[in-house]
Structures are given as C-alpha cells and as structure tokens.
C-alpha cells in the first residue's frame, strides 16, 4: 500500500511554494537539466526517430515567484490562444491569491468590459473547475469536482444536491466518464461560498479543467471486489492530493501544454480504461514486490486518437507520486504549445521517441533512475469483463454492492438527496461513481438488499436496465455545452428506445453519444459510437447528424473504433443501428421474433 510519507516530499510546504525538492530559482531563471544529443527507436507510430538535439531537450518553461511556471520568452511565438491567456495572467492566482473572491463581487457588465476579467470567467476559472456556459446559460457555470476513484459520501452528495436545488430548473448534476460529478447552474457571486462548502465536506473543484491533470480514475469496486488485484483507492487519493497540493493548489503541474489523464488499474476488468489515459499504472510484481508497469500517451481528440504505449518502466507502489511528477514535468518542460490538436503528450512521445522520452522522465526522478518494466503485469488477458450493475457479493462476508444505472448520467437534486439517504439507510454512507456514468452503493447488508430494491428511486435508477440502456453513455450535449453540435442526452435515450422496437439483442452493447469531435463521451471505445455533426437531409435542409463509429473494445484486447458511416441525419440513425446490431452483434429483428413465435 502506498504510504502518505512517500507523498510529503512532493507537496508544497505552503500555499505559495513550488512542489519541488530543489531550491527555488531566482525569478526569470529556469532550473538546468542535463541533456545531450540522443537517438533512439520510437515505440510509437514510427520505427525510428532522428537524433534529438540538446537544445530541443532544454525546458521551455521557468519557475517564477509564487511557484508558478511560465513559458520562456524565446518560446512565445506561434502560440495558441489559450497559451496567450495563461501568459496574460496566472490562472492559479484566482485561487491561490484569492482573486476569485474579488471577481465574484463584480457585476457581469463590468467583467465583460475588461479583457482580463472577461478572460477570467471564460478561460482562467477552468483552473478552479468552473466553466462559463456563455452560449446556452449566460452568467451560469458548470462546476467540475475532483473525486478520486469516484468515491464519495452521503454528506458530500447532500451538499452538492443543496447547491443545485437552489438553482431550480437551471440546476442539475451529471456523472462523468471520469468517475466524477459536474454540477450545473452555478452563478459567479455564489462561487466563494460554494468553494468553502466543498472544502468543509472534503471536496474540491481545483485544477479539474483546461491544461491540468483530470480526476484520477480507479476501480469502482476497489476494496469490495472479491477478484480485485489491488485496492486502487490509496493510490488515487495520493495522486489527487499531490495534484491539488492537498486542496491548496500545486502550480508545479498547472501549466501543462494540454489536459492530462491518469488511472490506476485494480481489476482484471479494466474498468478504468488504461488505453486512453496519458498515464496508466498496471499492477505488476518485480523481485517479489508489488508495483506498477507504466503505459503512457493514450488519448482521444478531434483529429487523432491513440492507445497508450508501454514506457518500459516499473515503479514500486511507494513511488507512484515521484514517477507521476517526473512524467508531468517532462511533458510540461518539453511539450509544444502551438496547434491545440497536436499538444497532447503522445505528440511529444512521437517527436522524441519513446526511449528519449523515457530518459527525460528518468532524469527527473528523485534519484535519477527508473527501473525497466516487469516482464508481465497481473491483469488476466483472458478475463471476461463483468457487469457491476445489479446485486453482487462483496469480499466482505454478509455484504453486497448494488450497481444502479443512471440514464445518460443525469440526476436532479431530489435524486441526489435520495441517493444519500439510501447510502445511509442501506449501506455505509458511501457511493461509488463509474466511468459509464453509473453509481454503485457498496456495503449493503444482505438482509437489506430486498428492501433497497423496492425503493421508488430504483424505478428510475434501475439495477436491471435493458441490454441497450445498460451501456448507454452521453456527453452534456448542446443543452448546456457551447462546443456541442447536437443534443445528446435525450437523443441517446430516444434512439435507443427506437432501436429496441426494431431488434432484440442477446447481450449488452455499449453505445456512446458525443456532441462534437472532442469526444468527451469517448465514442472511440464504444461498440457503437455517435459523434455529432451537421449535414443536409434529403430535402436539402441542414440538420443535426452523427458520424457513426463501430468496433471499439475495452479490456485486455482493447481497440479504438473505426468510422462506419459519416454524416447520418439523427432521425435516420435508428434503422442503421438496428442493421449494425443484426450484422455484428447477433441481434434479431422484432418482426422475425414474432414470426418465429
């Protein structure tokens, strides 16, 4: 098990200190890193990489007063707009120097009249987990939390419910594809009080958006799964504490070239989706000691999606923070900051080659050394992924967990209050969120299961949804998101209902809907995915449509989906999906079923 002592070296001693063990540099000067011209084979798309010059391996950022990291002057050409916003004003100052409290007092008219404050509400507040819904909910914000491993309490759930309840029909909450909560309807004047309230119940929204490390994902059944490999909760908690500086802010890792995802694998089921994370810890034993092999570079973006690759590195459990810090610093120091479509970490790995990238990580380790990978990880490659929805026995005798399906991840305040009550009355006051946007109630005494299943809320959040609803995932869509091209949540439910009238399926089929090419709903890992776009229908009218993807797989034989058909008008999607289900998933058409009967 990871120890808290292993983390302390990597947390700032004060809210304004950098998270480095080295002495701070004078303002304007970067810490030197030894580098040389290196040539090495790449493990990514190309078989070899040209020699990498020493100049290319010089850090492009430098530490400034307050522990903030800033792009050096000579690297400030050809920047994307987001990088220019970061240079204009340090986003973390809104939190670490109390700027949010002053901003929250300003009328929107005054904010809009000033370039810096307008950038604050539209861009920099994302470092505090606040996303202005300028296009569809002007003056209101979505707030994204940090919820490591998706574990939350009834107290926390009640607090979040009370926040969205205050906003009436404008307020609601979503379970995200990173085991997280997002709450909607928040207004700027309320933000300081909400931040204080989050802190009081052990939550934070800090560093959950833009160029930051996103919520650390783990096994939703951690600690209760009879077949788990390792309990991921201590590791995801350590990662989240390091990333946020124990809720105080950690500017060492807040100026990345792009967002960055991390997960810790704890089950053979790979519920955590390691192949689409920038860093995935794969449990592995080396020299008789439990630790982790590392995968790096997995990501999904509008123009490219790539599966994570082996770093050929193993770390003991106590060293998950040092290696995470080293990888983040290598990415922060060396990543490019031009075209946003080419700034995820895999692009840097492609440029340098895996061995050069690995050497840059190694030189940033505390002792300058990084062990080679264990020969095998502990994940059973032949394991059949289990369904966690419904009632299942825990490793603790006499207890069960109950997995609930949350239709497209959306809940209202009343639902959250009820979930908190059920967690207290039937479980241990705990809830687990899953990347499929569902919720698990753990630690239910077997004698109470029948009563829990009879609760009215479970008519809405069913433990036994239909086979097509079971794997349905949808992003926010155009109802609230300004980047979404189409509405997703209600459409996903509608199309699924239409398809269920056309065919009967023999097993669950995972269908994901995303409103734009950013693919927040991860359509590339779905059996069938839908990516929003616009097209002209047969009458020549521009209508909402979807590119259809087929063939994504999760688990040890993971594979990212391919495009099946582009620009299908949304009202024509259902019969095409029915055809796909018959051709590839063994579905039977309803009229044939009736004929056979």
C-alpha positions as CSV (number, residue, x, y, z in Angstrom):
1,X,0.0,0.0,0.0
2,X,1.2,3.5,-0.8
3,X,2.3,5.4,2.3
4,X,1.4,9.0,3.0
5,X,5.1,9.6,3.9
6,X,6.1,8.9,0.3
7,X,3.9,11.9,-0.7
8,X,5.0,14.5,1.7
9,X,8.3,15.3,-0.2
10,X,6.2,16.3,-3.2
11,X,3.7,18.6,-1.6
12,X,4.3,22.3,-1.1
13,X,5.2,23.4,2.4
14,X,3.0,26.4,2.0
15,X,0.2,27.5,-0.5
16,X,2.7,29.7,-2.4
17,X,5.6,27.3,-2.7
18,X,6.5,25.1,-5.6
19,X,6.3,21.3,-5.3
20,X,9.9,20.7,-5.9
21,X,12.6,19.3,-3.6
22,X,15.2,21.6,-5.2
23,X,15.8,25.1,-4.0
24,X,13.6,27.7,-5.8
25,X,15.2,29.5,-8.8
26,X,15.5,33.3,-8.9
27,X,12.7,34.9,-10.8
28,X,13.2,34.6,-14.6
29,X,15.7,31.7,-14.4
30,X,14.9,28.1,-15.2
31,X,16.4,25.1,-13.4
32,X,19.0,23.5,-15.5
33,X,18.5,19.9,-16.7
34,X,21.4,17.9,-18.1
35,X,20.7,16.9,-21.7
36,X,22.6,15.7,-24.7
37,X,22.0,14.7,-28.3
38,X,20.1,11.4,-28.2
39,X,19.0,9.0,-30.9
40,X,16.7,6.1,-30.0
41,X,14.0,3.9,-31.5
42,X,10.4,5.0,-31.0
43,X,7.7,2.8,-29.6
44,X,5.0,4.9,-31.2
45,X,3.9,5.4,-34.8
46,X,7.4,5.4,-36.5
47,X,10.1,2.8,-36.2
48,X,12.9,5.3,-35.6
49,X,13.4,8.9,-34.6
50,X,16.2,11.3,-35.7
51,X,18.7,12.5,-33.2
52,X,17.2,14.8,-30.7
53,X,19.4,17.9,-30.1
54,X,20.4,19.1,-26.7
55,X,18.7,22.4,-27.5
56,X,15.4,20.6,-28.0
57,X,15.6,19.0,-24.6
58,X,16.1,22.3,-22.8
59,X,13.0,23.1,-20.7
60,X,10.7,25.6,-22.3
61,X,9.3,26.9,-19.0
62,X,10.8,28.5,-16.0
63,X,9.7,29.0,-12.4
64,X,8.7,32.4,-11.2
65,X,7.8,34.0,-7.9
66,X,5.0,32.2,-6.1
67,X,6.0,28.8,-7.6
68,X,4.2,29.5,-10.9
69,X,5.7,28.0,-14.1
70,X,5.8,30.3,-17.1
71,X,6.8,29.9,-20.7
72,X,10.2,31.4,-21.5
73,X,10.3,34.5,-23.7
74,X,12.1,32.7,-26.6
75,X,9.3,30.1,-26.9
76,X,6.4,32.6,-27.1
77,X,6.0,32.6,-30.8
78,X,3.3,30.7,-32.7
79,X,1.3,30.1,-29.5
80,X,-2.4,29.0,-29.4
81,X,-4.9,31.5,-27.9
82,X,-5.1,29.5,-24.6
83,X,-1.4,29.9,-24.0
84,X,-1.6,33.6,-24.6
85,X,-4.4,33.8,-22.0
86,X,-2.1,32.0,-19.5
87,X,0.7,34.5,-20.2
88,X,-1.7,37.4,-19.7
89,X,-2.4,36.4,-16.1
90,X,-1.6,33.4,-14.0
91,X,-4.9,31.4,-13.8
92,X,-4.0,29.8,-10.4
93,X,-3.8,33.3,-8.8
94,X,-7.6,33.3,-8.8
95,X,-7.4,30.6,-6.2
96,X,-4.0,30.8,-4.5
97,X,-4.1,34.6,-4.1
98,X,-7.9,34.9,-3.5
99,X,-8.7,36.5,-6.8
100,X,-11.9,34.6,-7.1
101,X,-13.4,36.5,-4.2
102,X,-12.9,39.8,-5.8
103,X,-14.0,38.6,-9.2
104,X,-17.2,37.2,-7.7
105,X,-18.2,40.7,-6.4
106,X,-18.0,42.3,-9.8
107,X,-21.2,42.7,-11.9
108,X,-21.2,40.8,-15.2
109,X,-21.4,44.1,-17.1
110,X,-18.2,45.3,-15.5
111,X,-16.5,41.9,-16.1
112,X,-17.4,42.0,-19.8
113,X,-16.0,45.5,-20.2
114,X,-12.5,44.4,-19.3
115,X,-10.4,42.0,-21.4
116,X,-8.6,40.3,-18.4
117,X,-11.7,39.8,-16.3
118,X,-13.7,38.5,-19.4
119,X,-10.9,36.0,-20.0
120,X,-11.1,35.1,-16.3
121,X,-14.7,33.9,-16.5
122,X,-14.3,32.3,-19.9
123,X,-10.9,30.6,-19.5
124,X,-9.0,31.0,-16.3
125,X,-11.8,30.0,-14.0
126,X,-11.5,26.5,-15.6
127,X,-8.4,26.1,-13.3
128,X,-10.9,26.2,-10.5
129,X,-13.2,23.8,-12.2
130,X,-15.7,26.5,-13.4
131,X,-16.9,26.5,-17.0
132,X,-18.9,29.6,-18.1
133,X,-21.9,28.4,-20.2
134,X,-21.8,31.6,-22.2
135,X,-23.6,30.2,-25.2
136,X,-26.5,28.4,-23.6
137,X,-26.6,29.6,-19.9
138,X,-25.0,33.0,-19.9
139,X,-23.9,34.0,-16.5
140,X,-24.0,30.4,-15.2
141,X,-21.3,27.9,-14.7
142,X,-20.8,24.2,-14.7
143,X,-18.5,23.2,-11.8
144,X,-16.4,20.0,-12.1
145,X,-15.1,18.4,-9.0
146,X,-12.1,16.2,-8.1
147,X,-13.4,12.9,-6.9
148,X,-10.5,10.4,-6.9
149,X,-11.6,6.8,-7.7
150,X,-15.2,8.0,-7.9
151,X,-15.7,7.5,-4.1
152,X,-18.0,10.0,-2.4
153,X,-20.0,10.2,0.8
154,X,-23.7,10.8,1.6
155,X,-22.7,14.1,3.3
156,X,-20.9,15.3,0.2
157,X,-23.8,14.2,-2.0
158,X,-26.3,16.1,0.1
159,X,-24.2,19.2,-0.1
160,X,-24.0,19.1,-3.9
161,X,-27.7,18.4,-4.0
162,X,-28.3,21.5,-1.9
163,X,-26.3,23.6,-4.3
164,X,-28.1,22.6,-7.4
165,X,-31.5,22.7,-5.6
166,X,-31.0,26.4,-5.0
167,X,-30.9,27.0,-8.8
168,X,-34.3,25.4,-9.5
169,X,-34.7,24.2,-13.1
170,X,-31.3,25.6,-14.0
171,X,-29.6,23.2,-11.6
172,X,-28.8,19.6,-12.2
173,X,-25.8,17.2,-11.9
174,X,-24.0,14.7,-14.2
175,X,-21.9,11.7,-13.5
176,X,-19.0,12.0,-15.9
177,X,-16.9,9.5,-17.8
178,X,-14.0,10.0,-15.3
179,X,-15.9,8.9,-12.2
180,X,-16.7,12.5,-11.3
181,X,-19.6,14.9,-10.5
182,X,-20.3,18.0,-12.5
183,X,-23.0,20.4,-11.1
184,X,-24.8,22.9,-13.2
185,X,-26.5,26.3,-12.8
186,X,-23.8,27.9,-10.5
187,X,-23.7,31.7,-10.5
188,X,-20.5,33.6,-10.0
189,X,-21.4,35.5,-6.8
190,X,-22.1,32.2,-5.1
191,X,-18.7,30.6,-6.0
192,X,-16.7,31.6,-2.9
193,X,-19.3,30.2,-0.6
194,X,-19.6,27.0,-2.7
195,X,-15.8,26.6,-2.6
196,X,-15.9,27.0,1.2
197,X,-18.7,24.5,1.4
198,X,-16.8,22.0,-0.7
199,X,-13.8,22.2,1.5
200,X,-15.9,21.7,4.6
201,X,-17.1,18.4,3.3
202,X,-13.7,17.3,2.0
203,X,-14.2,18.1,-1.7
204,X,-12.5,20.4,-4.2
205,X,-13.0,21.5,-7.8
206,X,-9.4,22.7,-8.1
207,X,-7.4,22.0,-11.3
208,X,-10.2,20.0,-12.9
209,X,-10.3,21.8,-16.2
210,X,-8.1,23.1,-19.1
211,X,-4.4,22.3,-19.0
212,X,-4.4,20.3,-15.8
213,X,-4.5,16.7,-14.5
214,X,-8.0,15.4,-14.6
215,X,-9.7,13.2,-12.0
216,X,-7.6,10.1,-11.1
217,X,-9.7,7.1,-12.1
218,X,-9.6,3.7,-10.3
219,X,-11.6,0.5,-9.9
220,X,-15.2,1.5,-8.9
221,X,-15.3,-1.8,-6.8
222,X,-12.0,-1.1,-5.0
223,X,-11.8,-2.7,-1.6
224,X,-15.0,-4.7,-2.1
225,X,-14.3,-6.8,-5.2
226,X,-13.6,-10.4,-4.4
227,X,-11.4,-10.7,-7.5
228,X,-9.6,-7.4,-7.4
229,X,-5.8,-7.3,-8.0
230,X,-5.1,-4.3,-5.8
231,X,-7.2,-1.7,-3.9
232,X,-6.8,1.5,-6.0
233,X,-8.2,3.9,-3.5
234,X,-4.9,4.7,-1.6
235,X,-3.1,5.4,-4.9
236,X,-5.8,7.6,-6.5
237,X,-6.1,9.5,-3.2
238,X,-2.3,10.1,-3.2
239,X,-2.4,11.2,-6.8
240,X,-5.2,13.7,-6.2
241,X,-3.5,15.1,-3.0
242,X,-0.3,15.6,-4.9
243,X,-2.0,17.1,-8.0
244,X,-4.0,19.7,-5.9
245,X,-1.4,20.2,-3.2
246,X,-3.9,18.9,-0.6
247,X,-6.6,21.3,-1.9
248,X,-4.2,24.3,-1.7
249,X,-3.1,24.3,-5.3
250,X,0.0,22.8,-6.9
251,X,1.4,25.2,-9.6
252,X,4.1,22.8,-10.4
253,X,1.7,20.9,-12.6
254,X,-0.9,23.5,-13.6
255,X,0.8,24.9,-16.8
256,X,0.8,21.8,-19.0
257,X,0.5,22.1,-22.7
258,X,-2.8,20.3,-22.6
259,X,-5.1,18.2,-20.4
260,X,-3.7,15.0,-18.9
261,X,-5.5,11.9,-17.7
262,X,-4.3,9.3,-15.2
263,X,-5.7,6.0,-13.9
264,X,-4.7,3.1,-11.6
265,X,-5.7,-0.3,-12.6
266,X,-7.1,-2.5,-9.8
267,X,-9.1,-5.2,-11.6
268,X,-8.9,-7.7,-14.4
269,X,-12.0,-6.0,-15.9
270,X,-10.0,-2.8,-16.8
271,X,-13.0,-0.7,-15.8
272,X,-10.5,2.2,-15.7
273,X,-9.8,2.2,-19.5
274,X,-6.0,2.4,-19.3
275,X,-5.5,2.5,-23.1
276,X,-7.0,6.1,-23.3
277,X,-5.1,7.6,-20.4
278,X,-1.9,9.7,-20.6
279,X,-0.6,7.6,-17.7
280,X,-1.9,4.2,-16.6
281,X,-0.5,2.2,-13.7
282,X,-0.7,-1.5,-14.4
283,X,-0.2,-3.7,-11.3
284,X,2.9,-5.9,-11.7
285,X,5.2,-7.8,-9.4
286,X,9.0,-7.4,-9.7
287,X,11.6,-9.1,-7.5
288,X,8.7,-10.2,-5.2
289,X,7.4,-6.7,-4.7
290,X,4.1,-5.3,-5.8
291,X,4.3,-2.2,-8.0
292,X,3.2,-1.0,-11.4
293,X,4.3,-1.1,-15.0
294,X,3.5,2.1,-16.8
295,X,1.6,2.9,-20.0
296,X,1.8,6.4,-21.4
297,X,0.3,8.6,-24.1
298,X,-3.2,7.3,-24.6
299,X,-5.7,10.0,-25.7
300,X,-8.7,10.9,-27.7
301,X,-9.0,14.2,-29.7
302,X,-10.9,15.5,-32.7
303,X,-8.1,14.8,-35.2
304,X,-6.5,11.7,-33.7
305,X,-6.9,9.0,-31.1
306,X,-4.1,6.8,-29.9
307,X,-3.8,3.9,-27.4
308,X,-1.3,4.2,-24.6
309,X,2.1,2.5,-25.1
310,X,4.5,0.8,-22.6
311,X,7.1,3.1,-21.2
312,X,9.2,0.1,-20.3
313,X,9.2,1.2,-16.7
314,X,8.2,-0.3,-13.3
315,X,7.8,1.5,-10.0
316,X,7.1,0.2,-6.5
317,X,3.8,1.2,-5.0
318,X,5.5,3.8,-2.8
319,X,6.9,5.6,-5.9
320,X,3.7,6.3,-7.8
321,X,4.0,10.1,-7.0
322,X,7.6,10.6,-7.9
323,X,7.1,9.0,-11.3
324,X,3.9,10.9,-11.9
325,X,5.7,14.1,-11.1
326,X,8.6,13.3,-13.4
327,X,6.3,12.5,-16.3
328,X,4.3,15.6,-15.8
329,X,7.5,17.7,-15.6
330,X,8.9,16.2,-18.8
331,X,5.6,17.0,-20.5
332,X,5.4,20.5,-19.0
333,X,9.0,21.3,-19.9
334,X,9.2,19.9,-23.4
335,X,5.7,19.8,-24.8
336,X,4.8,22.1,-27.7
337,X,2.2,24.9,-27.3
338,X,1.1,25.7,-30.8
339,X,-1.7,23.8,-32.6
340,X,-4.0,22.6,-29.8
341,X,-4.7,19.5,-31.8
342,X,-1.1,18.5,-31.6
343,X,-0.2,19.2,-28.0
344,X,-1.3,16.1,-26.1
345,X,1.6,14.1,-24.6
346,X,1.6,11.4,-27.3
347,X,2.7,14.0,-29.8
348,X,5.7,14.7,-27.7
349,X,6.5,11.0,-27.4
350,X,6.2,10.7,-31.2
351,X,8.6,13.6,-31.7
352,X,11.2,12.4,-29.2
353,X,10.8,8.7,-29.5
354,X,9.9,6.5,-26.5
355,X,13.4,5.9,-25.2
356,X,14.3,9.6,-25.3
357,X,11.1,10.5,-23.6
358,X,11.8,7.8,-21.0
359,X,15.3,9.2,-20.4
360,X,13.8,12.7,-19.8
361,X,11.4,11.1,-17.2
362,X,14.3,9.2,-15.6
363,X,16.5,12.3,-15.2
364,X,13.5,14.0,-13.4
365,X,13.2,11.1,-10.9
366,X,14.5,11.9,-7.4
367,X,17.4,9.5,-7.7
368,X,17.8,9.9,-11.4
369,X,16.9,6.2,-12.0
370,X,13.8,4.4,-13.4
371,X,13.6,0.6,-13.4
372,X,12.7,-1.3,-16.5
373,X,9.3,-2.9,-16.6
374,X,8.4,-6.2,-15.0
375,X,8.0,-9.0,-17.7
376,X,4.3,-9.2,-17.2
377,X,1.5,-7.3,-15.4
378,X,-1.0,-9.0,-13.2
379,X,-4.1,-8.5,-15.4
380,X,-5.6,-11.7,-16.7
381,X,-5.7,-11.2,-20.5
382,X,-8.4,-13.8,-20.9
383,X,-10.7,-12.3,-18.3
384,X,-14.3,-11.7,-19.3
385,X,-15.4,-8.2,-18.3
386,X,-18.1,-8.4,-15.5
387,X,-21.2,-6.4,-15.2
388,X,-21.3,-4.4,-12.0
389,X,-25.0,-3.3,-12.3
390,X,-27.4,-5.2,-10.1
391,X,-26.7,-7.1,-6.9
392,X,-23.3,-8.7,-6.3
393,X,-21.5,-10.2,-3.3
394,X,-18.6,-8.3,-1.8
395,X,-15.3,-9.8,-0.5
396,X,-16.7,-8.9,3.0
397,X,-19.0,-11.8,4.2
398,X,-22.6,-10.8,4.5
399,X,-22.3,-7.7,2.4
400,X,-23.3,-6.9,-1.2
401,X,-22.9,-4.0,-3.6
402,X,-25.7,-2.8,-5.8
403,X,-24.9,-1.1,-9.1
404,X,-27.5,1.4,-10.4
405,X,-27.9,2.6,-14.0
406,X,-28.2,6.3,-14.3
407,X,-29.8,7.1,-17.6
408,X,-27.1,9.1,-19.6
409,X,-25.6,10.2,-16.2
410,X,-28.1,13.0,-15.5
411,X,-29.6,13.4,-12.0
412,X,-31.6,16.1,-10.3
413,X,-31.3,17.4,-6.7
414,X,-34.1,15.2,-5.5
415,X,-32.3,12.1,-6.9
416,X,-29.1,13.1,-5.1
417,X,-30.9,13.6,-1.8
418,X,-32.4,10.1,-2.2
419,X,-29.1,8.5,-3.1
420,X,-27.6,10.0,0.0
421,X,-30.5,8.6,2.1
422,X,-30.2,5.1,0.5
423,X,-26.4,5.1,1.1
424,X,-27.0,5.8,4.8
425,X,-30.0,3.6,5.4
426,X,-28.8,0.5,3.5
427,X,-25.1,0.9,3.2
428,X,-22.2,2.7,4.9
429,X,-22.9,6.2,3.8
430,X,-20.8,5.8,0.7
431,X,-21.4,6.0,-3.1
432,X,-19.1,5.0,-6.0
433,X,-19.2,6.6,-9.4
434,X,-18.2,4.7,-12.5
435,X,-16.8,5.8,-15.9
436,X,-20.0,4.5,-17.6
437,X,-21.9,7.3,-15.7
438,X,-23.4,4.8,-13.2
439,X,-23.5,4.6,-9.4
440,X,-22.7,1.8,-7.0
441,X,-24.0,1.6,-3.4
442,X,-21.5,-0.6,-1.5
443,X,-21.6,-2.3,1.9
444,X,-25.3,-3.3,1.8
445,X,-26.1,-6.0,4.4
446,X,-27.6,-8.9,2.5
447,X,-30.7,-8.8,4.7
448,X,-31.4,-5.3,3.5
449,X,-31.0,-5.9,-0.3
450,X,-34.6,-6.8,-0.9
451,X,-35.9,-3.6,0.8
452,X,-33.3,-1.5,-1.1
453,X,-34.5,-2.9,-4.5
454,X,-38.1,-2.0,-3.6
455,X,-37.2,1.7,-3.1
456,X,-39.0,4.1,-5.5
457,X,-35.8,5.7,-6.8
458,X,-34.7,2.3,-8.2
459,X,-37.5,2.5,-10.7
460,X,-35.6,5.5,-12.2
461,X,-32.1,4.4,-11.4
462,X,-32.6,0.7,-12.2
463,X,-30.2,-2.1,-11.2
464,X,-31.5,-4.1,-14.1
465,X,-31.8,-1.8,-17.2
466,X,-32.4,-3.2,-20.7
467,X,-29.4,-4.6,-22.6
468,X,-29.1,-1.5,-24.8
469,X,-29.7,1.1,-22.0
470,X,-27.1,-0.7,-19.8
471,X,-24.1,0.5,-21.8
472,X,-25.5,3.9,-22.9
473,X,-23.2,6.9,-22.4
474,X,-23.8,10.5,-23.4
475,X,-21.9,13.8,-23.0
476,X,-23.5,17.0,-22.0
477,X,-24.7,17.9,-25.5
478,X,-25.9,21.2,-26.8
479,X,-28.4,21.8,-23.9
480,X,-25.5,23.2,-21.8
481,X,-22.3,22.9,-23.8
482,X,-21.3,25.6,-26.2
483,X,-19.0,23.3,-28.2
484,X,-21.6,20.6,-28.8
485,X,-23.0,20.5,-32.3
486,X,-26.0,18.3,-31.4
487,X,-28.3,17.5,-28.4
488,X,-27.1,14.1,-27.0
489,X,-28.7,13.0,-23.7
490,X,-32.4,13.0,-24.7
491,X,-31.5,11.9,-28.3
492,X,-29.4,8.9,-27.0
493,X,-32.4,7.8,-24.9
494,X,-34.8,8.3,-27.9
495,X,-32.7,6.5,-30.4
496,X,-32.1,3.6,-28.0
497,X,-35.9,3.3,-27.5
498,X,-36.4,3.3,-31.3
499,X,-33.8,0.6,-31.8
500,X,-35.2,-1.6,-29.1
501,X,-38.5,-1.6,-31.0
502,X,-36.7,-2.8,-34.1
503,X,-34.4,-5.5,-32.8
504,X,-33.7,-7.8,-29.8
505,X,-30.1,-8.1,-28.7
506,X,-28.6,-11.2,-27.0
507,X,-26.1,-9.2,-24.9
508,X,-25.3,-5.7,-23.7
509,X,-24.0,-3.4,-26.4
510,X,-22.1,-0.2,-25.4
511,X,-23.4,2.9,-27.3
512,X,-21.8,6.3,-26.7
513,X,-23.0,9.7,-27.9
514,X,-20.8,12.7,-28.1
515,X,-21.9,16.1,-29.3
516,X,-18.7,17.2,-31.0
517,X,-15.3,15.9,-32.2
518,X,-13.8,16.5,-28.7
519,X,-15.4,13.1,-27.8
520,X,-16.0,13.7,-24.1
521,X,-18.2,10.6,-24.2
522,X,-15.3,8.6,-25.7
523,X,-17.1,7.2,-28.7
524,X,-13.9,5.5,-29.9
525,X,-14.1,2.9,-27.1
526,X,-17.7,2.1,-27.7
527,X,-19.2,-0.9,-29.5
528,X,-21.1,1.7,-31.5
529,X,-20.3,5.4,-31.2
530,X,-22.0,8.6,-32.4
531,X,-20.2,11.9,-32.9
532,X,-22.3,15.0,-33.5
533,X,-22.1,16.9,-36.8
534,X,-24.3,18.8,-39.2
535,X,-25.5,17.6,-42.7
536,X,-28.2,18.2,-45.2
537,X,-31.1,15.8,-45.3
538,X,-32.9,14.6,-48.4
539,X,-34.8,17.9,-48.6
540,X,-31.6,19.9,-48.6
541,X,-32.2,21.2,-45.1
542,X,-29.2,21.5,-42.6
543,X,-30.0,19.1,-39.7
544,X,-28.3,17.6,-36.7
545,X,-26.4,14.4,-37.7
546,X,-23.8,11.9,-36.4
547,X,-20.7,10.1,-37.7
548,X,-21.2,6.5,-36.6
549,X,-18.2,4.5,-35.2
550,X,-18.2,0.7,-34.8
551,X,-15.8,-1.7,-33.2
552,X,-14.4,-0.1,-30.1
553,X,-13.4,-2.6,-27.4
554,X,-12.4,-2.2,-23.7
555,X,-10.4,-4.7,-21.7
556,X,-7.2,-6.6,-22.4
557,X,-8.0,-6.8,-26.2
558,X,-8.8,-3.1,-26.3
559,X,-9.3,-1.5,-29.7
560,X,-10.4,2.0,-30.8
561,X,-13.4,2.1,-33.1
562,X,-13.3,3.0,-36.8
563,X,-15.7,5.2,-38.7
564,X,-18.6,3.2,-40.1
565,X,-20.6,5.9,-41.8
566,X,-20.4,9.7,-41.8
567,X,-23.0,12.4,-41.6
568,X,-26.1,10.4,-40.9
569,X,-29.1,12.7,-40.0
570,X,-30.1,11.9,-36.5
571,X,-33.7,11.0,-37.4
572,X,-32.2,8.3,-39.7
573,X,-29.8,6.8,-37.2
574,X,-32.1,4.1,-35.6
575,X,-32.6,1.8,-38.6
576,X,-28.9,1.9,-39.3
577,X,-28.0,1.0,-35.8
578,X,-30.5,-1.9,-36.0
579,X,-28.7,-3.1,-39.1
580,X,-25.3,-2.9,-37.3
581,X,-26.7,-4.9,-34.4
582,X,-28.0,-7.6,-36.7
583,X,-24.9,-7.8,-38.8
584,X,-22.3,-7.6,-36.0
585,X,-23.9,-8.3,-32.6
586,X,-26.3,-11.2,-33.2
587,X,-29.4,-9.1,-32.8
588,X,-32.8,-10.5,-34.2
589,X,-35.3,-8.3,-35.8
590,X,-38.6,-8.0,-33.9
591,X,-40.8,-9.0,-36.8
592,X,-38.7,-12.2,-37.2
593,X,-39.1,-12.8,-33.5
594,X,-42.8,-12.5,-33.8
595,X,-43.0,-14.8,-36.9
596,X,-41.0,-17.5,-35.0
597,X,-43.3,-17.3,-32.1
